Amino acid sequence: MSRTATAPTSTALSARRVWTRVRGVTLVVALVLIGGIALATVRSGEAHGALDPRSADPSGSRAVAELLKARGVTITLATTLDEATSATDPASTLLVTTPDLLTGTQQATLQAAMARSTGRTVLVGAGTTSLDTLAPGVTTATSASARNLAPSCALPAAVRAGSVDLGGERYLTSPGTTADTCYPSDGLPTLVRLPGPGTTDTVLIGSPDILSNDRLDQQGNASLALQLLGSRPHLVWYLPSLADTSATNDDTPDNFFSLVPSGWLWGTLQLAFAALLAAIWRGRRLGPLVTERLPVALRASEATEGRARLYRKADARDRAATVLRTATRTRLAPLLGVARQDAHSPERLLPALSARLPGTTADPRSLLFGPAPADDAALIRLADQLDALEREVRTS
């Protein structure tokens, strides 16, 4: 009786099968890289950073720069300390967008230029790092988020501008320091003006919101920005940068890697190569994804009830109330003409709701932004009241 010999079956993947598996991923990666390079090439001459007077991005400041030019103010953009100090004169305003980026030597040089210019200096977001040198007698407290604040001071520019969007750094002035303190947030000012000899003064702004394109048209932001930056015929717009050669010394290392011993670099490279090999070794054991139909269809109501039972089991009334309020605010915002990103801001949502429902008996602030319910009955009442409020808005 004869036997037919059969060739052994190899379990190793052939080059063709490997390429079949990875060609989709390779194509996607190649398209992403090509698209990124093309986009970077196209936008390389247009993209600028925050508070850049050339930038039309939401965080840029092109809008306020154009308004200042229309009022006859000439703007000189400086990206180095030498450019900023050489362009500053008695008839100019010096705007420093991020003073905390300056080194101690740069701050001392800038302070000397401020004293010589006898003009105005505006420091945006100055913190502990720069205040000791650029604004002696002023310290910072904990920062606060930007929100609409009233002037609460007699500074003419603030009185004329009215309420503006400010926040960020909050300042404390030392006893005996002469200063105008405006726009307090929880009792501490977010704008401080320090008068100097003659026409010299220094203005501290806690946050850059009044200068950004996306907030310039809100409240009195444009008015305050134009008054602070347009009081002199010439504005020096200084954008500090870590690439400024004046920020480096002769003994400063060229880059971060010069501080790392060579042995650590080679060791890290070997570990990275080993990790890549391990990933390839483990990845080749995985087969293609297989879709599997669920044995039953799960209704959305069952998922909702299951989550509710979990909240009840964990006694998480606060979490449940937060979910209900967040969902209601998200649905109400487009009905009231409020931007989706402002749906959870009481300063934006509540005025629009009051304008739509001036005669409602419910307390919108308590319903939409109130504390957590004390018991399950209060949670049920909250859900019913939120439902009624939404129906009332939809039918108004």
DRENGU-176576 format. One record per residue (C-alpha): chain; x, y, z; residue number from 1. Coordinates in nm, 2 decimals, always signed. Each point is the difference from the previous one (the first is absolute). Example, Ala and Ser with C-alpha at 12.3 -4.5 7.8 and 13.67 -1.06 7.14 Angstrom:
+---+--------+--------+--------+-----+
| c |     px |     py |     pz |   k |
+---+--------+--------+--------+-----+
| A |  +1.23 |  -0.45 |  +0.78 |   1 |
| A |  +0.14 |  +0.34 |  -0.07 |   2 |
+---+--------+--------+--------+-----+
//
This chain:
+---+--------+--------+--------+-----+
| c |     px |     py |     pz |   k |
+---+--------+--------+--------+-----+
| A |  +0.00 |  +0.00 |  +0.00 |   1 |
| A |  +0.15 |  +0.32 |  -0.11 |   2 |
| A |  -0.02 |  +0.34 |  +0.17 |   3 |
| A |  -0.02 |  +0.33 |  -0.17 |   4 |
| A |  +0.26 |  +0.25 |  +0.13 |   5 |
| A |  -0.13 |  +0.35 |  +0.08 |   6 |
| A |  +0.21 |  +0.31 |  +0.03 |   7 |
| A |  +0.00 |  +0.17 |  +0.34 |   8 |
| A |  -0.21 |  +0.31 |  +0.03 |   9 |
| A |  +0.20 |  +0.31 |  +0.10 |  10 |
| A |  -0.15 |  +0.24 |  +0.25 |  11 |
| A |  +0.24 |  +0.28 |  -0.07 |  12 |
| A |  -0.14 |  +0.30 |  -0.17 |  13 |
| A |  +0.12 |  +0.06 |  -0.36 |  14 |
| A |  +0.11 |  +0.35 |  -0.12 |  15 |
| A |  -0.31 |  +0.02 |  -0.20 |  16 |
| A |  -0.23 |  -0.06 |  +0.30 |  17 |
| A |  +0.20 |  +0.24 |  +0.21 |  18 |
| A |  -0.04 |  +0.27 |  -0.26 |  19 |
| A |  -0.37 |  -0.07 |  -0.03 |  20 |
| A |  -0.05 |  +0.05 |  +0.37 |  21 |
| A |  +0.20 |  +0.32 |  +0.03 |  22 |
| A |  -0.07 |  +0.18 |  -0.32 |  23 |
| A |  -0.31 |  +0.17 |  +0.13 |  24 |
| A |  +0.18 |  +0.14 |  +0.30 |  25 |
| A |  +0.30 |  +0.10 |  -0.21 |  26 |
| A |  -0.23 |  +0.19 |  -0.25 |  27 |
| A |  -0.18 |  +0.18 |  +0.29 |  28 |
| A |  +0.33 |  +0.10 |  +0.16 |  29 |
| A |  +0.14 |  +0.12 |  -0.34 |  30 |
| A |  -0.31 |  +0.21 |  -0.07 |  31 |
| A |  +0.01 |  +0.16 |  +0.35 |  32 |
| A |  +0.37 |  +0.09 |  -0.04 |  33 |
| A |  -0.05 |  +0.14 |  -0.35 |  34 |
| A |  -0.30 |  +0.20 |  +0.11 |  35 |
| A |  +0.18 |  +0.13 |  +0.30 |  36 |
| A |  +0.30 |  +0.11 |  -0.20 |  37 |
| A |  -0.22 |  +0.16 |  -0.26 |  38 |
| A |  -0.20 |  +0.19 |  +0.26 |  39 |
| A |  +0.31 |  +0.12 |  +0.18 |  40 |
| A |  +0.14 |  +0.12 |  -0.33 |  41 |
| A |  -0.31 |  +0.19 |  -0.10 |  42 |
| A |  -0.05 |  +0.16 |  +0.35 |  43 |
| A |  +0.37 |  +0.05 |  +0.08 |  44 |
| A |  -0.03 |  +0.37 |  -0.09 |  45 |
| A |  -0.34 |  +0.06 |  +0.17 |  46 |
| A |  +0.01 |  -0.17 |  +0.33 |  47 |
| A |  +0.09 |  +0.21 |  +0.30 |  48 |
| A |  -0.02 |  -0.04 |  +0.38 |  49 |
| A |  -0.24 |  +0.13 |  +0.26 |  50 |
| A |  -0.03 |  +0.38 |  +0.03 |  51 |
| A |  +0.18 |  +0.05 |  -0.33 |  52 |
| A |  -0.13 |  +0.31 |  -0.18 |  53 |
| A |  +0.05 |  -0.18 |  -0.33 |  54 |
| A |  -0.22 |  -0.30 |  +0.10 |  55 |
| A |  -0.37 |  -0.03 |  -0.09 |  56 |
| A |  -0.04 |  -0.31 |  +0.22 |  57 |
| A |  -0.24 |  +0.02 |  +0.29 |  58 |
| A |  +0.30 |  +0.04 |  +0.24 |  59 |
| A |  +0.17 |  +0.25 |  -0.22 |  60 |
| A |  -0.02 |  +0.38 |  +0.02 |  61 |
| A |  -0.03 |  +0.12 |  -0.36 |  62 |
| A |  -0.34 |  +0.16 |  +0.06 |  63 |
| A |  +0.12 |  +0.24 |  +0.27 |  64 |
| A |  +0.31 |  +0.08 |  -0.20 |  65 |
| A |  -0.21 |  +0.10 |  -0.30 |  66 |
| A |  -0.22 |  +0.22 |  +0.22 |  67 |
| A |  +0.30 |  +0.17 |  +0.14 |  68 |
| A |  +0.14 |  +0.07 |  -0.35 |  69 |
| A |  -0.34 |  +0.14 |  -0.10 |  70 |
| A |  +0.04 |  +0.25 |  +0.30 |  71 |
| A |  +0.34 |  +0.11 |  -0.13 |  72 |
| A |  +0.22 |  -0.20 |  +0.23 |  73 |
| A |  +0.31 |  -0.15 |  -0.16 |  74 |
| A |  +0.09 |  -0.35 |  +0.11 |  75 |
| A |  +0.36 |  -0.14 |  +0.01 |  76 |
| A |  +0.02 |  -0.37 |  +0.05 |  77 |
| A |  +0.30 |  -0.11 |  +0.21 |  78 |
| A |  +0.10 |  -0.36 |  +0.05 |  79 |
| A |  +0.33 |  +0.06 |  +0.17 |  80 |
| A |  +0.09 |  +0.22 |  +0.30 |  81 |
| A |  +0.24 |  +0.21 |  -0.20 |  82 |
| A |  -0.28 |  +0.08 |  -0.25 |  83 |
| A |  -0.24 |  +0.09 |  +0.28 |  84 |
| A |  +0.24 |  +0.23 |  +0.19 |  85 |
| A |  +0.13 |  +0.18 |  -0.31 |  86 |
| A |  -0.36 |  +0.07 |  -0.12 |  87 |
| A |  -0.12 |  +0.14 |  +0.33 |  88 |
| A |  -0.01 |  +0.38 |  +0.05 |  89 |
| A |  -0.18 |  +0.26 |  +0.21 |  90 |
| A |  -0.29 |  +0.00 |  -0.25 |  91 |
| A |  -0.06 |  -0.37 |  +0.00 |  92 |
| A |  -0.18 |  -0.27 |  +0.19 |  93 |
| A |  +0.19 |  -0.33 |  +0.06 |  94 |
| A |  -0.22 |  -0.31 |  +0.01 |  95 |
| A |  +0.17 |  -0.32 |  +0.14 |  96 |
| A |  -0.22 |  -0.30 |  -0.07 |  97 |
| A |  +0.18 |  -0.26 |  +0.22 |  98 |
| A |  +0.24 |  +0.17 |  +0.24 |  99 |
| A |  +0.06 |  -0.32 |  +0.20 | 100 |
| A |  +0.19 |  -0.14 |  -0.30 | 101 |
| A |  +0.27 |  +0.26 |  +0.06 | 102 |
| A |  +0.32 |  -0.09 |  +0.19 | 103 |
| A |  +0.12 |  +0.20 |  +0.29 | 104 |
| A |  +0.26 |  +0.18 |  -0.22 | 105 |
| A |  -0.27 |  +0.08 |  -0.26 | 106 |
| A |  -0.24 |  +0.13 |  +0.26 | 107 |
| A |  +0.27 |  +0.24 |  +0.14 | 108 |
| A |  +0.07 |  +0.12 |  -0.36 | 109 |
| A |  -0.37 |  +0.05 |  -0.07 | 110 |
| A |  -0.05 |  +0.18 |  +0.33 | 111 |
| A |  +0.28 |  +0.25 |  -0.09 | 112 |
| A |  -0.17 |  +0.06 |  -0.34 | 113 |
| A |  -0.33 |  +0.05 |  +0.17 | 114 |
| A |  +0.15 |  +0.27 |  +0.23 | 115 |
| A |  +0.17 |  +0.18 |  -0.29 | 116 |
| A |  -0.31 |  +0.00 |  -0.23 | 117 |
| A |  -0.23 |  +0.20 |  +0.24 | 118 |
| A |  -0.29 |  -0.17 |  -0.19 | 119 |
| A |  -0.24 |  -0.27 |  +0.10 | 120 |
| A |  +0.08 |  -0.37 |  +0.05 | 121 |
| A |  -0.28 |  -0.26 |  -0.02 | 122 |
| A |  +0.09 |  -0.34 |  +0.15 | 123 |
| A |  -0.24 |  -0.29 |  -0.08 | 124 |
| A |  -0.02 |  -0.29 |  +0.25 | 125 |
| A |  +0.31 |  +0.11 |  +0.20 | 126 |
| A |  +0.06 |  -0.25 |  +0.28 | 127 |
| A |  +0.24 |  -0.05 |  +0.29 | 128 |
| A |  +0.29 |  -0.06 |  -0.24 | 129 |
| A |  -0.01 |  +0.36 |  -0.14 | 130 |
| A |  -0.18 |  +0.22 |  +0.24 | 131 |
| A |  +0.29 |  +0.06 |  +0.24 | 132 |
| A |  +0.20 |  +0.16 |  -0.27 | 133 |
| A |  -0.26 |  +0.15 |  -0.24 | 134 |
| A |  -0.26 |  +0.11 |  +0.26 | 135 |
| A |  +0.15 |  +0.03 |  +0.35 | 136 |
| A |  -0.26 |  +0.02 |  +0.28 | 137 |
| A |  -0.24 |  -0.24 |  -0.17 | 138 |
| A |  -0.04 |  -0.37 |  +0.06 | 139 |
| A |  -0.24 |  -0.27 |  -0.12 | 140 |
| A |  -0.26 |  -0.21 |  +0.16 | 141 |
| A |  -0.17 |  -0.31 |  -0.13 | 142 |
| A |  -0.12 |  +0.04 |  -0.36 | 143 |
| A |  -0.36 |  -0.01 |  -0.10 | 144 |
| A |  -0.18 |  -0.09 |  -0.32 | 145 |
| A |  -0.10 |  +0.28 |  -0.24 | 146 |
| A |  -0.35 |  +0.13 |  +0.05 | 147 |
| A |  -0.20 |  +0.32 |  -0.04 | 148 |
| A |  +0.11 |  +0.25 |  +0.27 | 149 |
| A |  -0.11 |  +0.36 |  +0.08 | 150 |
| A |  +0.27 |  +0.27 |  +0.03 | 151 |
| A |  -0.06 |  +0.09 |  +0.37 | 152 |
| A |  +0.26 |  +0.28 |  -0.02 | 153 |
| A |  +0.03 |  +0.36 |  -0.12 | 154 |
| A |  +0.26 |  -0.06 |  -0.28 | 155 |
| A |  -0.15 |  +0.20 |  -0.29 | 156 |
| A |  +0.08 |  -0.27 |  -0.26 | 157 |
| A |  -0.18 |  -0.27 |  +0.21 | 158 |
| A |  -0.30 |  +0.23 |  +0.08 | 159 |
| A |  -0.05 |  +0.06 |  -0.37 | 160 |
| A |  +0.05 |  -0.36 |  -0.10 | 161 |
| A |  -0.24 |  -0.14 |  +0.27 | 162 |
| A |  -0.01 |  -0.38 |  +0.05 | 163 |
| A |  +0.26 |  -0.21 |  -0.18 | 164 |
| A |  +0.12 |  -0.36 |  -0.01 | 165 |
| A |  +0.30 |  -0.02 |  +0.23 | 166 |
| A |  +0.15 |  -0.26 |  +0.24 | 167 |
| A |  +0.33 |  -0.18 |  +0.01 | 168 |
| A |  +0.25 |  +0.15 |  +0.24 | 169 |
| A |  -0.14 |  +0.19 |  +0.30 | 170 |
| A |  +0.22 |  +0.26 |  +0.16 | 171 |
| A |  +0.09 |  +0.13 |  +0.35 | 172 |
| A |  +0.16 |  +0.34 |  +0.05 | 173 |
| A |  +0.23 |  +0.06 |  +0.29 | 174 |
| A |  -0.10 |  +0.26 |  +0.26 | 175 |
| A |  +0.10 |  +0.35 |  -0.11 | 176 |
| A |  +0.00 |  -0.09 |  -0.37 | 177 |
| A |  -0.20 |  +0.25 |  -0.21 | 178 |
| A |  -0.21 |  -0.19 |  -0.25 | 179 |
| A |  -0.33 |  -0.02 |  -0.17 | 180 |
| A |  -0.15 |  -0.34 |  +0.06 | 181 |
| A |  -0.29 |  -0.10 |  -0.23 | 182 |
| A |  -0.22 |  -0.30 |  -0.09 | 183 |
| A |  +0.02 |  -0.19 |  +0.32 | 184 |
| A |  -0.05 |  -0.38 |  -0.01 | 185 |
| A |  -0.10 |  -0.13 |  +0.35 | 186 |
| A |  +0.13 |  +0.32 |  +0.15 | 187 |
| A |  +0.34 |  +0.02 |  -0.18 | 188 |
| A |  +0.06 |  +0.21 |  -0.31 | 189 |
| A |  +0.08 |  -0.14 |  -0.34 | 190 |
| A |  +0.11 |  +0.34 |  -0.14 | 191 |
| A |  +0.25 |  +0.22 |  +0.18 | 192 |
| A |  +0.14 |  +0.34 |  -0.12 | 193 |
| A |  +0.32 |  +0.12 |  +0.17 | 194 |
| A |  +0.06 |  +0.37 |  -0.07 | 195 |
| A |  +0.36 |  +0.11 |  -0.04 | 196 |
| A |  +0.18 |  +0.33 |  -0.03 | 197 |
| A |  -0.16 |  +0.23 |  -0.26 | 198 |
| A |  -0.20 |  -0.18 |  -0.26 | 199 |
| A |  +0.16 |  -0.34 |  +0.08 | 200 |
| A |  -0.22 |  -0.28 |  +0.12 | 201 |
| A |  -0.01 |  -0.38 |  +0.00 | 202 |
| A |  -0.32 |  -0.19 |  -0.05 | 203 |
| A |  -0.04 |  -0.37 |  +0.11 | 204 |
| A |  -0.27 |  -0.21 |  -0.17 | 205 |
| A |  -0.07 |  -0.33 |  +0.16 | 206 |
| A |  -0.11 |  -0.18 |  -0.32 | 207 |
| A |  +0.02 |  +0.06 |  -0.37 | 208 |
| A |  -0.37 |  -0.05 |  -0.07 | 209 |
| A |  -0.07 |  +0.36 |  -0.09 | 210 |
| A |  +0.26 |  -0.01 |  -0.27 | 211 |
| A |  -0.10 |  -0.33 |  -0.17 | 212 |
| A |  -0.20 |  +0.00 |  -0.33 | 213 |
| A |  -0.28 |  -0.23 |  +0.14 | 214 |
| A |  -0.08 |  +0.23 |  +0.29 | 215 |
| A |  +0.07 |  +0.35 |  -0.13 | 216 |
| A |  -0.36 |  +0.06 |  -0.09 | 217 |
| A |  -0.14 |  -0.10 |  +0.34 | 218 |
| A |  -0.09 |  +0.24 |  +0.28 | 219 |
| A |  +0.24 |  +0.30 |  +0.02 | 220 |
| A |  +0.31 |  -0.20 |  -0.10 | 221 |
| A |  +0.07 |  +0.20 |  -0.32 | 222 |
| A |  -0.04 |  +0.33 |  +0.18 | 223 |
| A |  +0.24 |  -0.09 |  +0.28 | 224 |
| A |  +0.26 |  -0.15 |  -0.24 | 225 |
| A |  -0.01 |  +0.31 |  -0.23 | 226 |
| A |  +0.04 |  +0.24 |  +0.30 | 227 |
| A |  +0.28 |  -0.19 |  +0.16 | 228 |
| A |  +0.20 |  -0.06 |  -0.32 | 229 |
| A |  -0.10 |  +0.31 |  -0.20 | 230 |
| A |  +0.08 |  +0.28 |  +0.25 | 231 |
| A |  +0.32 |  +0.07 |  -0.19 | 232 |
| A |  +0.05 |  +0.04 |  -0.38 | 233 |
| A |  +0.25 |  -0.29 |  -0.01 | 234 |
| A |  -0.04 |  -0.36 |  +0.14 | 235 |
| A |  +0.29 |  -0.24 |  +0.03 | 236 |
| A |  -0.15 |  -0.35 |  +0.00 | 237 |
| A |  +0.26 |  -0.23 |  +0.17 | 238 |
| A |  -0.04 |  -0.38 |  -0.03 | 239 |
| A |  +0.26 |  -0.15 |  +0.22 | 240 |
| A |  +0.15 |  -0.33 |  -0.13 | 241 |
| A |  +0.23 |  -0.27 |  +0.13 | 242 |
| A |  +0.19 |  +0.03 |  -0.33 | 243 |
| A |  +0.11 |  +0.35 |  +0.08 | 244 |
| A |  +0.38 |  +0.00 |  +0.02 | 245 |
| A |  +0.00 |  +0.24 |  +0.29 | 246 |
| A |  -0.16 |  -0.27 |  +0.21 | 247 |
| A |  +0.31 |  -0.23 |  -0.03 | 248 |
| A |  +0.34 |  +0.04 |  +0.15 | 249 |
| A |  +0.34 |  -0.13 |  -0.12 | 250 |
| A |  -0.01 |  -0.28 |  +0.26 | 251 |
| A |  -0.35 |  -0.11 |  -0.09 | 252 |
| A |  -0.01 |  -0.35 |  -0.16 | 253 |
| A |  -0.10 |  +0.00 |  -0.37 | 254 |
| A |  -0.29 |  -0.24 |  +0.07 | 255 |
| A |  -0.15 |  -0.24 |  +0.24 | 256 |
| A |  +0.18 |  -0.30 |  -0.13 | 257 |
| A |  +0.34 |  +0.15 |  +0.09 | 258 |
| A |  -0.10 |  -0.03 |  +0.36 | 259 |
| A |  -0.06 |  -0.37 |  -0.02 | 260 |
| A |  +0.30 |  -0.24 |  +0.02 | 261 |
| A |  +0.06 |  -0.19 |  -0.32 | 262 |
| A |  -0.04 |  -0.34 |  +0.17 | 263 |
| A |  -0.36 |  +0.09 |  +0.09 | 264 |
| A |  -0.07 |  +0.10 |  -0.36 | 265 |
| A |  +0.13 |  -0.33 |  -0.14 | 266 |
| A |  -0.18 |  -0.20 |  +0.27 | 267 |
| A |  -0.33 |  +0.18 |  -0.08 | 268 |
| A |  +0.04 |  -0.08 |  -0.37 | 269 |
| A |  +0.07 |  -0.37 |  +0.07 | 270 |
| A |  -0.31 |  -0.02 |  +0.22 | 271 |
| A |  -0.21 |  +0.17 |  -0.26 | 272 |
| A |  +0.12 |  -0.24 |  -0.27 | 273 |
| A |  -0.07 |  -0.30 |  +0.23 | 274 |
| A |  -0.35 |  +0.13 |  +0.07 | 275 |
| A |  -0.06 |  +0.03 |  -0.38 | 276 |
| A |  +0.12 |  -0.36 |  -0.06 | 277 |
| A |  -0.22 |  -0.12 |  +0.29 | 278 |
| A |  -0.30 |  +0.18 |  -0.15 | 279 |
| A |  +0.06 |  -0.16 |  -0.34 | 280 |
| A |  +0.05 |  -0.34 |  +0.16 | 281 |
| A |  -0.32 |  +0.02 |  +0.19 | 282 |
| A |  -0.20 |  +0.17 |  -0.28 | 283 |
| A |  +0.06 |  -0.28 |  -0.25 | 284 |
| A |  -0.19 |  -0.24 |  +0.22 | 285 |
| A |  -0.32 |  +0.20 |  -0.03 | 286 |
| A |  -0.24 |  -0.09 |  -0.28 | 287 |
| A |  -0.25 |  +0.23 |  -0.18 | 288 |
| A |  -0.29 |  +0.14 |  +0.19 | 289 |
| A |  -0.32 |  -0.20 |  -0.01 | 290 |
| A |  -0.34 |  +0.16 |  +0.04 | 291 |
| A |  -0.25 |  -0.19 |  +0.21 | 292 |
| A |  -0.37 |  +0.08 |  +0.02 | 293 |
| A |  -0.14 |  +0.03 |  +0.35 | 294 |
| A |  -0.24 |  -0.28 |  +0.10 | 295 |
| A |  -0.27 |  +0.26 |  +0.09 | 296 |
| A |  -0.08 |  +0.36 |  -0.08 | 297 |
| A |  +0.05 |  +0.24 |  +0.29 | 298 |
| A |  -0.25 |  +0.28 |  +0.02 | 299 |
| A |  +0.12 |  +0.35 |  +0.09 | 300 |
| A |  -0.25 |  +0.01 |  +0.29 | 301 |
| A |  +0.16 |  -0.31 |  +0.16 | 302 |
| A |  +0.34 |  +0.16 |  -0.01 | 303 |
| A |  -0.14 |  +0.31 |  +0.16 | 304 |
| A |  -0.17 |  -0.20 |  +0.27 | 305 |
| A |  +0.31 |  -0.20 |  +0.07 | 306 |
| A |  +0.21 |  +0.32 |  +0.04 | 307 |
| A |  -0.27 |  +0.14 |  +0.23 | 308 |
| A |  +0.01 |  -0.31 |  +0.22 | 309 |
| A |  +0.38 |  +0.04 |  +0.03 | 310 |
| A |  -0.04 |  +0.36 |  +0.11 | 311 |
| A |  -0.26 |  -0.10 |  +0.25 | 312 |
| A |  +0.21 |  -0.29 |  +0.13 | 313 |
| A |  +0.29 |  +0.24 |  +0.05 | 314 |
| A |  -0.22 |  +0.27 |  +0.15 | 315 |
| A |  +0.14 |  +0.23 |  -0.26 | 316 |
| A |  -0.28 |  +0.26 |  -0.01 | 317 |
| A |  +0.25 |  +0.28 |  -0.07 | 318 |
| A |  +0.14 |  -0.18 |  -0.31 | 319 |
| A |  -0.35 |  -0.08 |  -0.12 | 320 |
| A |  -0.11 |  +0.36 |  +0.05 | 321 |
| A |  +0.31 |  +0.13 |  -0.19 | 322 |
| A |  -0.08 |  -0.23 |  -0.29 | 323 |
| A |  -0.36 |  +0.12 |  -0.02 | 324 |
| A |  +0.10 |  +0.37 |  +0.03 | 325 |
| A |  +0.28 |  -0.03 |  -0.26 | 326 |
| A |  -0.23 |  -0.17 |  -0.25 | 327 |
| A |  -0.27 |  +0.26 |  +0.05 | 328 |
| A |  +0.24 |  +0.29 |  -0.04 | 329 |
| A |  +0.14 |  -0.15 |  -0.31 | 330 |
| A |  -0.34 |  -0.03 |  -0.16 | 331 |
| A |  -0.12 |  +0.34 |  +0.12 | 332 |
| A |  +0.31 |  +0.19 |  -0.14 | 333 |
| A |  -0.09 |  -0.02 |  -0.37 | 334 |
| A |  -0.36 |  +0.08 |  +0.07 | 335 |
| A |  +0.10 |  +0.32 |  +0.18 | 336 |
| A |  +0.26 |  +0.10 |  -0.26 | 337 |
| A |  +0.30 |  -0.07 |  +0.23 | 338 |
| A |  +0.31 |  -0.16 |  -0.15 | 339 |
| A |  +0.05 |  -0.36 |  +0.10 | 340 |
| A |  +0.33 |  +0.07 |  +0.17 | 341 |
| A |  -0.17 |  +0.26 |  +0.22 | 342 |
| A |  -0.29 |  -0.24 |  +0.10 | 343 |
| A |  +0.15 |  -0.06 |  +0.34 | 344 |
| A |  +0.08 |  +0.36 |  +0.08 | 345 |
| A |  -0.26 |  +0.17 |  +0.23 | 346 |
| A |  +0.11 |  +0.34 |  -0.12 | 347 |
| A |  -0.10 |  -0.10 |  -0.36 | 348 |
| A |  -0.29 |  -0.24 |  +0.04 | 349 |
| A |  -0.21 |  +0.16 |  +0.28 | 350 |
| A |  -0.04 |  +0.35 |  -0.16 | 351 |
| A |  -0.12 |  -0.17 |  -0.32 | 352 |
| A |  -0.24 |  -0.22 |  +0.19 | 353 |
| A |  -0.14 |  +0.30 |  +0.20 | 354 |
| A |  -0.05 |  +0.19 |  -0.33 | 355 |
| A |  -0.20 |  -0.30 |  -0.15 | 356 |
| A |  -0.20 |  -0.07 |  +0.32 | 357 |
| A |  -0.04 |  +0.33 |  +0.19 | 358 |
| A |  -0.30 |  -0.11 |  +0.19 | 359 |
| A |  +0.10 |  -0.35 |  +0.10 | 360 |
| A |  -0.06 |  -0.10 |  +0.36 | 361 |
| A |  +0.30 |  -0.24 |  +0.02 | 362 |
| A |  +0.34 |  +0.11 |  +0.11 | 363 |
| A |  +0.22 |  -0.08 |  -0.30 | 364 |
| A |  +0.33 |  +0.04 |  +0.19 | 365 |
| A |  -0.11 |  -0.25 |  +0.27 | 366 |
| A |  -0.13 |  -0.24 |  -0.26 | 367 |
| A |  +0.30 |  +0.01 |  -0.24 | 368 |
| A |  +0.29 |  +0.08 |  +0.23 | 369 |
| A |  -0.13 |  -0.08 |  +0.35 | 370 |
| A |  +0.13 |  -0.24 |  +0.27 | 371 |
| A |  -0.04 |  -0.37 |  +0.00 | 372 |
| A |  -0.34 |  -0.13 |  +0.12 | 373 |
| A |  -0.02 |  -0.11 |  +0.36 | 374 |
| A |  -0.20 |  -0.32 |  -0.06 | 375 |
| A |  -0.16 |  -0.21 |  -0.28 | 376 |
| A |  -0.32 |  +0.19 |  +0.02 | 377 |
| A |  +0.18 |  +0.33 |  -0.07 | 378 |
| A |  +0.18 |  -0.16 |  -0.29 | 379 |
| A |  -0.33 |  -0.11 |  -0.15 | 380 |
| A |  -0.14 |  +0.35 |  +0.04 | 381 |
| A |  +0.31 |  +0.14 |  -0.16 | 382 |
| A |  -0.04 |  -0.23 |  -0.30 | 383 |
| A |  -0.37 |  +0.10 |  -0.04 | 384 |
| A |  +0.08 |  +0.37 |  +0.04 | 385 |
| A |  +0.28 |  -0.01 |  -0.26 | 386 |
| A |  -0.24 |  -0.18 |  -0.24 | 387 |
| A |  -0.26 |  +0.27 |  +0.06 | 388 |
| A |  +0.25 |  +0.28 |  -0.06 | 389 |
| A |  +0.11 |  -0.15 |  -0.32 | 390 |
| A |  -0.35 |  -0.05 |  -0.13 | 391 |
| A |  -0.08 |  +0.36 |  +0.10 | 392 |
| A |  +0.30 |  +0.13 |  -0.20 | 393 |
| A |  -0.10 |  -0.21 |  -0.31 | 394 |
| A |  -0.36 |  +0.12 |  +0.00 | 395 |
| A |  +0.08 |  +0.37 |  +0.08 | 396 |
+---+--------+--------+--------+-----+
//
